[in-house]
Amino acid sequence: MESLQDLMQQKQALELKIQQARKEQTAAAVAQCRELIAQYDLTEADLFGGRGRVRVAATGSKVAPKYRDPETGATWTGRGKPPKWIQDKNRDDYLIA
């Protein structure tokens, strides 16, 4: 029966061989990929498609602006948090005719 110390040394030697084989095979795979990319003029989009999340269009329709700031021309639909130019003011004064 082999001693624990002998087995640990064998394990360490195998781990080194595994690391070396991984490096060599990874380098060969990268070189092959680069050749194919150059041969077919591939781009990142060709290889990986669109990056990030795909935005899904809102199911509702756009809402026309309901209020306009006469000084700046900025508009607001009346939905969500009101802009500073209309906060604490009579909104009827800013209605778009």
Secondary structure, 3 states (H helix, E strand, C coil): CCCHHHHHHHHHHHHHHHHHHHHHHHHHHHHHHHHHHHHHCCCHHHHHCCCCCCCCCCCCCCCCCCEECCCCCCEECCCCCCCCCCCCCCHHHHECC
